[in-house]
Amino acid sequence: MRAAPFTDLSGRRSATPRSRVRENHTFFRPRTLLCSGSLAISGLHSHLLPPKFDRDAQVIQNLLAKPGLVRYEDYGSFATITSVYHALGLANSPTLAGFFGVIIAHCAFAVVLWRMRPIRVTAFSVGALVLYSLLVGVYQGVYTKEIIISAVVIVVAAVPTGIQSAWIWDCVLAAVMAALGHYFRPYWVLIAVFFFGLRLFVSNTALSRWWITTRRFILLLLACSLVASLVIVARGFPADHYRTLVNAGRGADTGSLIGRFIEHPEPIAGIVNVVLSTVMLMFPVTLAAKLSSYYLVIFVVIASFWATYFHAVRQWLRSDHRPPLVGRAVCLIAAFAVVQGLFEPDYGSALRHLTLLIPLFFIVAAGERGTERVAERGDAGRGVASPPLPTPTQLSPPSHPPSASNRPCDHPSARQSES
């Protein structure tokens, strides 16, 4: 009996037995329990965590208390997010606002799990889901601007993944990010540009499969970081101007600041600092050098995700199976990292933003095994293949009755074939 088909990463239907799919989903049934844990952290946020985790939430709550007096020209993205909370009816309900942030973050991961099914239970998948649930309660369980990132992840994971229409949907995603840059945070315009530019290189075309390698992909990231720096320099500022401006006067209470690495004359110093900051945001060696247990944990978490990312990208680029969903996740993570190198003030903020991208890291890590999974499904399909159809000559009747000399009964081989 033929197994019921399901859809793989690229939208093709396959014949893997449903029992096997259920086995792959077994671990992810407790995600409701993990979501409940995130909600519990959100509800007890002020009792479990120090005040430094509530700074942005306090700013947003103070602005929500002044409806009609908050302008974008004065408060930037904080003004936009207060409008969002007012529209949602959560301006006077910080607890419900925290629950909303947790739920939308878990919805993002749920959409990813649905699109990437069947899910294999690995150390990374288990760790990513548990850590995501913990960090979502910490960073998303209060008033926060990062609910926008979760919304972007949902859109990226939900758009169609057909190969023929991939470029159309890539343009749509870039337009959505550019709109966020116009109405919410301007750096999303840069993310949109770098996302689309990287998609031109990391695609499913024969030219991309021939040209792009892991080394060239890393060089592309560095080139994007250089271009991003030149955009700021062209405006008349040092490349790391915005990070330096935010960090001014914060040294006394923030030990995870991303400072300047060199002080040579501008614009060279700013450009080098941006490139080095991009690298350090992936592997924060300077943070680990402080030898604090808290900072060491942050280092391990951030470095583990980026090490997994580059390992998965390396394997994925070697494959001829490049579904658009994985390619979009690869490029959006890379584009976000490049822009982080320009603006991210400290490693704590970097971890907060990284948390909402964990579903995309999950897509990349699962996409690494795309070729193996397609091969297995092909084997499963061949195992239930139907017999070949008869040829027209086998179906057509004989042109004249058989003679006595060539009747089937006179030829044992013919009698055997008849039986």
C-alpha positions in Angstrom: 0.0 0.0 0.0 1.4 3.4 -1.0 2.3 5.7 1.8 0.6 9.1 2.0 2.9 11.8 0.5 4.1 14.9 2.3 5.9 18.1 1.1 9.7 18.5 1.5 11.7 21.7 1.8 11.5 22.6 -1.9 7.8 22.0 -2.2 8.0 18.5 -3.8 5.9 15.7 -2.6 7.5 12.5 -1.2 6.4 9.1 0.0 8.2 8.7 3.4 5.9 6.7 5.7 3.9 8.7 8.1 5.1 6.6 11.0 8.6 7.9 10.4 7.3 11.5 10.3 5.6 10.9 13.6 8.9 9.6 15.1 10.7 12.8 13.9 8.0 15.0 15.5 8.0 13.1 18.8 10.4 15.5 20.6 8.7 18.7 19.5 5.3 17.8 21.1 6.5 19.4 24.4 6.9 22.8 22.8 3.7 23.8 24.4 5.3 23.2 27.8 8.3 25.2 26.7 6.0 28.1 25.7 4.4 27.9 29.1 7.9 28.2 30.6 8.5 31.3 28.6 5.2 32.7 29.8 6.1 32.0 33.4 9.4 33.8 33.0 7.6 36.8 31.4 5.0 36.9 34.3 7.8 36.8 36.9 10.2 39.0 35.0 10.7 41.7 37.5 11.2 39.2 40.3 13.6 36.9 38.5 15.9 39.3 36.6 17.9 42.4 37.5 16.6 45.9 36.4 19.1 46.1 33.5 16.9 43.6 31.6 14.0 46.1 31.8 15.6 49.3 30.5 14.0 49.4 27.1 10.7 48.2 28.6 10.7 51.0 31.1 11.4 53.6 28.3 8.5 52.2 26.3 6.2 52.1 29.3 7.0 55.7 30.1 6.3 56.8 26.5 3.0 54.8 26.5 1.9 57.0 29.4 2.1 60.1 27.2 -0.2 59.3 24.2 -0.2 61.9 21.5 3.0 63.5 22.8 5.5 61.0 21.4 6.9 62.0 18.0 9.2 59.9 15.8 11.5 62.9 15.4 12.2 62.9 19.1 12.1 59.2 20.1 12.7 57.3 16.8 11.8 53.6 16.8 10.5 53.9 20.4 7.7 56.2 19.1 6.8 53.7 16.4 6.6 50.7 18.8 4.4 52.7 21.3 2.0 53.2 18.4 2.0 49.5 17.8 1.2 48.7 21.4 -1.6 51.4 21.4 -3.1 49.8 18.3 -3.0 46.4 20.0 -4.7 47.7 23.1 -1.7 46.8 25.3 -0.6 50.3 26.3 -1.8 49.8 29.9 -1.2 46.0 30.2 2.5 45.3 30.6 1.9 41.7 31.6 -0.4 41.0 28.6 2.2 42.8 26.4 4.9 40.4 27.6 2.6 37.4 27.0 2.0 38.7 23.5 5.7 39.0 22.8 6.3 35.5 24.0 3.4 34.1 21.9 4.5 35.8 18.7 8.1 34.6 19.2 6.9 31.0 19.7 4.6 31.3 16.6 7.7 32.2 14.6 9.3 28.9 15.7 6.1 27.0 15.2 5.9 28.2 11.6 9.6 27.2 11.0 9.0 23.7 12.5 5.9 23.3 10.2 7.8 24.3 7.1 10.9 22.2 7.9 9.0 19.0 8.7 10.0 16.2 9.3 12.3 17.4 12.1 15.2 15.3 13.2 16.0 15.2 16.9 19.6 16.3 17.3 21.7 18.0 20.0 21.3 21.3 18.2 17.6 21.0 17.7 17.0 20.2 21.3 19.4 22.9 22.6 18.0 25.5 20.2 14.4 25.0 21.2 15.1 24.9 25.0 17.5 27.9 24.8 15.1 29.8 22.6 12.2 29.3 25.1 14.4 30.5 28.0 15.7 33.6 26.2 12.3 34.5 24.7 11.0 34.8 28.3 13.9 37.0 29.2 14.1 39.3 26.3 10.6 39.1 24.7 8.5 38.8 27.8 8.2 42.6 28.4 7.5 45.7 26.3 10.1 45.4 23.5 10.9 46.6 20.0 12.0 43.1 19.0 8.5 41.9 18.3 9.1 43.3 14.8 11.9 40.8 14.3 9.6 37.9 15.2 7.1 39.2 12.7 9.8 39.3 10.0 10.8 35.7 10.8 7.2 34.6 10.4 6.9 36.3 7.0 10.2 34.8 5.8 9.2 31.3 6.9 5.7 31.5 5.6 6.2 32.8 2.0 6.0 30.2 -0.8 9.2 28.2 -1.6 8.6 27.3 -5.2 11.8 27.4 -7.3 10.1 29.1 -10.2 8.7 32.0 -8.1 11.7 32.3 -5.8 12.9 35.7 -7.1 9.5 37.2 -7.0 9.2 36.4 -3.3 12.7 37.5 -2.6 11.8 40.9 -4.0 8.6 40.9 -1.8 10.7 40.1 1.3 13.2 42.8 0.5 10.4 45.3 0.0 8.9 44.4 3.4 12.3 44.9 5.1 12.7 48.3 3.3 9.2 49.3 4.5 10.3 48.5 8.1 13.3 50.7 7.5 11.1 53.6 6.4 8.5 53.3 9.1 10.3 51.7 12.0 14.1 51.5 12.1 16.2 52.9 9.2 18.9 50.1 9.4 16.3 47.7 7.9 16.8 49.4 4.6 20.5 48.3 4.7 19.4 44.8 5.8 17.0 44.7 2.8 19.8 45.7 0.4 22.3 43.2 1.7 19.7 40.4 1.9 18.8 40.8 -1.8 22.4 41.2 -2.8 23.5 38.0 -1.1 20.5 36.2 -2.6 21.9 37.0 -6.0 25.0 35.1 -5.1 23.5 32.3 -2.9 20.8 31.0 -5.1 19.8 27.7 -6.9 21.2 28.7 -10.3 24.0 26.7 -11.9 26.3 29.8 -11.9 25.8 30.2 -8.2 26.5 26.6 -7.5 29.7 26.7 -9.5 31.0 30.1 -8.2 30.0 30.4 -4.5 32.2 28.5 -2.0 32.5 28.8 1.8 35.6 31.0 1.4 33.9 33.3 -1.1 30.8 33.5 1.0 32.9 34.7 4.0 34.6 37.2 1.7 31.2 38.4 0.6 30.3 39.1 4.3 33.5 41.1 4.8 32.8 43.0 1.5 29.3 43.8 2.7 30.7 45.0 6.0 33.1 47.3 4.1 30.3 48.6 1.9 28.1 49.3 5.0 31.0 51.2 6.5 31.5 53.3 3.4 27.8 54.2 3.5 28.3 55.8 6.9 31.5 57.5 5.9 29.8 59.0 2.8 27.4 60.7 5.3 30.4 62.5 6.9 30.8 60.3 10.0 33.3 57.7 11.2 32.0 54.2 10.2 31.4 53.3 13.9 30.0 56.7 14.8 26.5 55.4 15.9 27.8 52.7 18.2 30.3 55.2 19.7 27.5 57.7 20.2 25.3 55.2 22.0 28.1 53.9 24.2 29.2 57.4 25.3 28.9 57.5 29.1 27.8 53.9 29.5 31.1 52.4 30.6 30.3 52.6 34.3 27.3 50.3 34.2 27.8 48.1 31.2 30.7 45.7 31.1 29.9 44.1 27.7 30.3 47.3 25.6 31.8 46.9 22.2 34.5 49.5 22.1 37.0 50.7 19.5 39.7 48.3 18.6 42.1 50.8 17.0 42.4 54.6 17.1 44.2 55.4 13.8 43.0 58.5 11.8 39.6 58.3 10.2 38.1 57.0 8.0 40.4 53.9 8.2 39.9 53.4 11.9 36.1 53.4 11.8 36.0 51.0 8.9 38.4 48.6 10.6 36.5 48.8 13.8 33.2 48.0 12.0 34.7 44.9 10.3 36.3 43.7 13.6 33.1 44.3 15.4 31.2 42.2 12.9 33.7 39.3 13.5 33.5 39.8 17.3 29.7 39.8 17.3 30.0 36.3 15.9 32.9 35.1 18.1 33.2 37.5 21.1 36.7 36.7 22.2 37.1 40.0 23.9 34.0 39.2 26.0 35.4 35.8 27.0 38.7 37.4 28.0 37.0 39.1 30.9 36.8 35.7 32.5 33.4 36.4 34.1 31.1 33.3 34.3 28.2 35.4 33.0 30.2 36.7 30.0 31.6 33.3 29.4 28.1 31.9 29.1 27.2 34.6 26.6 30.3 33.9 24.7 29.5 30.1 24.5 25.9 30.8 23.4 26.8 33.3 20.7 29.8 31.4 19.4 27.9 28.1 19.3 25.2 29.4 17.1 27.6 31.1 14.7 29.9 28.0 14.6 26.8 25.9 13.8 25.8 28.4 11.1 29.1 28.4 9.3 29.4 24.6 9.5 25.9 24.2 8.1 26.5 26.8 5.3 29.7 25.1 4.4 27.8 21.8 3.9 24.9 23.4 2.3 26.9 25.2 -0.3 28.4 21.9 -1.4 25.0 20.6 -2.2 23.0 20.9 -5.4 19.8 20.9 -3.3 19.3 24.6 -2.3 15.7 25.3 -1.4 14.8 29.0 -1.3 13.7 28.9 2.3 17.2 27.9 3.5 18.8 30.4 1.2 16.6 33.2 2.6 17.5 32.2 6.1 21.3 32.1 5.3 21.2 35.5 3.6 19.0 37.3 6.2 21.2 36.1 9.1 24.3 37.3 7.2 22.7 40.7 6.3 21.6 41.2 9.9 25.1 40.4 11.2 26.7 42.9 8.8 24.3 45.7 10.0 24.9 44.7 13.6 28.6 45.5 13.0 27.6 49.1 12.4 25.1 49.7 15.3 25.2 47.1 18.0 26.5 48.8 21.2 27.1 45.8 23.4 27.1 42.0 23.5 24.0 41.8 25.6 22.0 43.6 22.9 23.6 41.3 20.4 22.3 38.3 22.3 18.8 39.8 22.5 18.7 40.3 18.7 20.3 36.9 18.1 17.5 35.2 20.2 14.8 36.2 17.7 16.9 34.9 14.8 17.3 31.4 16.4 14.4 30.0 14.2 16.4 31.1 11.1 19.5 29.4 12.5 17.4 26.3 12.9 16.4 26.5 9.2 20.0 26.7 8.2 21.1 23.8 10.4 18.2 21.6 9.2 18.8 22.6 5.6 22.4 21.3 5.8 20.9 17.7 5.6 18.7 18.6 2.7 20.5 16.4 0.1 20.6 13.4 2.5 16.9 13.7 3.2 16.0 14.0 -0.5 18.1 10.9 -1.3 16.4 9.0 1.5 13.0 10.0 0.2 14.0 9.0 -3.3 14.9 5.6 -2.1 11.6 5.3 -0.3 9.8 6.3 -3.4 11.6 3.7 -5.5 10.7 1.1 -2.9 7.0 1.5 -3.6 7.3 2.1 -7.3 4.5 0.6 -9.4 5.4 -2.0 -12.2 6.0 -0.6 -15.7 3.1 -0.2 -18.0 2.8 -2.6 -21.0 4.0 -1.4 -24.3 1.6 -0.8 -27.2 2.8 -4.0 -29.0 2.0 -6.0 -25.9 -1.5 -4.6 -25.8 -2.3 -5.0 -29.5 -4.0 -8.3 -30.7 -2.2 -10.5 -33.2 -2.7 -9.5 -36.8 -3.7 -13.1 -37.8 -4.6 -16.3 -35.9 -1.6 -18.4 -34.8 -0.9 -21.3 -37.1 -0.7 -24.8 -35.8 3.1 -24.7 -35.9 3.4 -21.7 -33.6 0.4 -22.1 -31.2 1.3 -21.5 -27.5 0.6 -25.1 -26.6 3.4 -26.3 -28.9 6.0 -24.0 -27.3 6.8 -24.6 -23.6 8.4 -21.1 -23.4 5.2 -19.6 -24.6 3.1 -21.6 -22.2 5.3 -20.4 -19.4 5.0 -16.8 -20.4 1.2 -17.2 -20.6 1.1 -18.6 -17.1 
